Amino acid sequence: MVSTTLSNGHILNIKIVEDLVKAFKATVYADHGYISQILKERLKLQSIDLVTYHQRNINIIQTLKIDQHHLKKRNKIETLFSLLKGKYNLDK
């Protein structure tokens, strides 16, 4: 199952993530912009596990190896998107 939402560049993704994942029961891998204990708890009530990299100034929580693997893959995808946007001038 895939969910998409289009928004303009002025809306932070963290504000629409709950709409994107409603009706899912899954693990969501996200970047630093999604680090929020409140969001994590609200998603947990919807059977969503939010996995992010950890901020340096908080207590380190052990991340499962499979989650580390998926976070690295997500990072590669984000890097590819960034390269494509730059190559085709899509970031304007």
Rosetta constraint file for C-alpha pairs under 8 A:
AtomPair CA 3 CA 20 HARMONIC 5.75 0.50
AtomPair CA 3 CA 21 HARMONIC 7.08 0.50
AtomPair CA 4 CA 20 HARMONIC 6.40 0.50
AtomPair CA 5 CA 20 HARMONIC 6.73 0.50
AtomPair CA 7 CA 11 HARMONIC 6.53 0.50
AtomPair CA 11 CA 15 HARMONIC 7.15 0.50
AtomPair CA 12 CA 16 HARMONIC 7.37 0.50
AtomPair CA 13 CA 17 HARMONIC 6.04 0.50
AtomPair CA 14 CA 33 HARMONIC 7.02 0.50
AtomPair CA 14 CA 34 HARMONIC 5.72 0.50
AtomPair CA 16 CA 20 HARMONIC 6.48 0.50
AtomPair CA 17 CA 21 HARMONIC 6.36 0.50
AtomPair CA 18 CA 22 HARMONIC 6.07 0.50
AtomPair CA 18 CA 43 HARMONIC 7.13 0.50
AtomPair CA 21 CA 48 HARMONIC 7.80 0.50
AtomPair CA 22 CA 46 HARMONIC 7.39 0.50
AtomPair CA 23 CA 46 HARMONIC 7.90 0.50
AtomPair CA 24 CA 46 HARMONIC 7.75 0.50
AtomPair CA 24 CA 47 HARMONIC 7.52 0.50
AtomPair CA 24 CA 48 HARMONIC 7.04 0.50
AtomPair CA 25 CA 46 HARMONIC 7.12 0.50
AtomPair CA 25 CA 47 HARMONIC 5.07 0.50
AtomPair CA 25 CA 48 HARMONIC 5.39 0.50
AtomPair CA 26 CA 47 HARMONIC 6.86 0.50
AtomPair CA 26 CA 48 HARMONIC 5.11 0.50
AtomPair CA 26 CA 49 HARMONIC 6.35 0.50
AtomPair CA 27 CA 48 HARMONIC 5.68 0.50
AtomPair CA 27 CA 49 HARMONIC 4.54 0.50
AtomPair CA 27 CA 50 HARMONIC 5.95 0.50
AtomPair CA 27 CA 51 HARMONIC 7.06 0.50
AtomPair CA 28 CA 48 HARMONIC 7.00 0.50
AtomPair CA 28 CA 49 HARMONIC 6.04 0.50
AtomPair CA 28 CA 50 HARMONIC 4.90 0.50
AtomPair CA 28 CA 51 HARMONIC 6.02 0.50
AtomPair CA 29 CA 50 HARMONIC 6.13 0.50
AtomPair CA 29 CA 51 HARMONIC 4.88 0.50
AtomPair CA 29 CA 52 HARMONIC 5.93 0.50
AtomPair CA 29 CA 67 HARMONIC 7.95 0.50
AtomPair CA 29 CA 70 HARMONIC 7.17 0.50
AtomPair CA 29 CA 71 HARMONIC 6.20 0.50
AtomPair CA 29 CA 74 HARMONIC 7.30 0.50
AtomPair CA 30 CA 34 HARMONIC 6.18 0.50
AtomPair CA 30 CA 50 HARMONIC 7.16 0.50
AtomPair CA 30 CA 51 HARMONIC 6.20 0.50
AtomPair CA 30 CA 52 HARMONIC 5.02 0.50
AtomPair CA 30 CA 53 HARMONIC 7.65 0.50
AtomPair CA 30 CA 71 HARMONIC 7.48 0.50
AtomPair CA 30 CA 74 HARMONIC 7.86 0.50
AtomPair CA 31 CA 35 HARMONIC 7.54 0.50
AtomPair CA 31 CA 52 HARMONIC 5.54 0.50
AtomPair CA 31 CA 53 HARMONIC 6.32 0.50
AtomPair CA 32 CA 52 HARMONIC 6.43 0.50
AtomPair CA 32 CA 53 HARMONIC 6.18 0.50
AtomPair CA 32 CA 54 HARMONIC 7.44 0.50
AtomPair CA 32 CA 55 HARMONIC 7.36 0.50
AtomPair CA 34 CA 39 HARMONIC 7.93 0.50
AtomPair CA 34 CA 52 HARMONIC 7.13 0.50
AtomPair CA 35 CA 39 HARMONIC 7.89 0.50
AtomPair CA 35 CA 40 HARMONIC 7.89 0.50
AtomPair CA 35 CA 52 HARMONIC 6.56 0.50
AtomPair CA 35 CA 53 HARMONIC 7.99 0.50
AtomPair CA 35 CA 54 HARMONIC 7.72 0.50
AtomPair CA 35 CA 55 HARMONIC 7.91 0.50
AtomPair CA 36 CA 40 HARMONIC 6.13 0.50
AtomPair CA 37 CA 41 HARMONIC 6.13 0.50
AtomPair CA 38 CA 42 HARMONIC 6.22 0.50
AtomPair CA 39 CA 43 HARMONIC 6.08 0.50
AtomPair CA 40 CA 44 HARMONIC 6.10 0.50
AtomPair CA 40 CA 49 HARMONIC 7.26 0.50
AtomPair CA 40 CA 50 HARMONIC 5.83 0.50
AtomPair CA 41 CA 45 HARMONIC 6.52 0.50
AtomPair CA 42 CA 46 HARMONIC 6.97 0.50
AtomPair CA 43 CA 47 HARMONIC 6.52 0.50
AtomPair CA 43 CA 48 HARMONIC 5.04 0.50
AtomPair CA 43 CA 49 HARMONIC 6.77 0.50
AtomPair CA 43 CA 50 HARMONIC 7.18 0.50
AtomPair CA 44 CA 48 HARMONIC 4.91 0.50
AtomPair CA 44 CA 49 HARMONIC 5.83 0.50
AtomPair CA 44 CA 50 HARMONIC 7.76 0.50
AtomPair CA 51 CA 67 HARMONIC 7.23 0.50
AtomPair CA 52 CA 71 HARMONIC 7.44 0.50
AtomPair CA 53 CA 71 HARMONIC 7.60 0.50
AtomPair CA 54 CA 58 HARMONIC 7.37 0.50
AtomPair CA 54 CA 60 HARMONIC 6.72 0.50
AtomPair CA 54 CA 61 HARMONIC 7.68 0.50
AtomPair CA 56 CA 60 HARMONIC 7.90 0.50
AtomPair CA 63 CA 67 HARMONIC 6.38 0.50
AtomPair CA 63 CA 68 HARMONIC 6.47 0.50
AtomPair CA 64 CA 68 HARMONIC 6.30 0.50
AtomPair CA 65 CA 69 HARMONIC 6.15 0.50
AtomPair CA 66 CA 70 HARMONIC 6.29 0.50
AtomPair CA 67 CA 71 HARMONIC 6.09 0.50
AtomPair CA 68 CA 72 HARMONIC 6.25 0.50
AtomPair CA 69 CA 73 HARMONIC 6.35 0.50
AtomPair CA 70 CA 74 HARMONIC 6.05 0.50
AtomPair CA 71 CA 75 HARMONIC 6.18 0.50
AtomPair CA 72 CA 76 HARMONIC 6.41 0.50
AtomPair CA 73 CA 77 HARMONIC 6.38 0.50
AtomPair CA 74 CA 78 HARMONIC 6.24 0.50
AtomPair CA 75 CA 79 HARMONIC 6.17 0.50
AtomPair CA 76 CA 80 HARMONIC 6.21 0.50
AtomPair CA 77 CA 81 HARMONIC 6.21 0.50
AtomPair CA 78 CA 82 HARMONIC 6.17 0.50
AtomPair CA 79 CA 83 HARMONIC 6.24 0.50
AtomPair CA 80 CA 84 HARMONIC 6.18 0.50
AtomPair CA 81 CA 85 HARMONIC 6.09 0.50
AtomPair CA 82 CA 86 HARMONIC 6.22 0.50
AtomPair CA 83 CA 87 HARMONIC 6.09 0.50
AtomPair CA 84 CA 88 HARMONIC 6.10 0.50
AtomPair CA 84 CA 90 HARMONIC 7.90 0.50
AtomPair CA 85 CA 89 HARMONIC 5.62 0.50
AtomPair CA 85 CA 90 HARMONIC 4.61 0.50
AtomPair CA 85 CA 91 HARMONIC 5.68 0.50
AtomPair CA 86 CA 90 HARMONIC 6.47 0.50
AtomPair CA 86 CA 91 HARMONIC 6.74 0.50
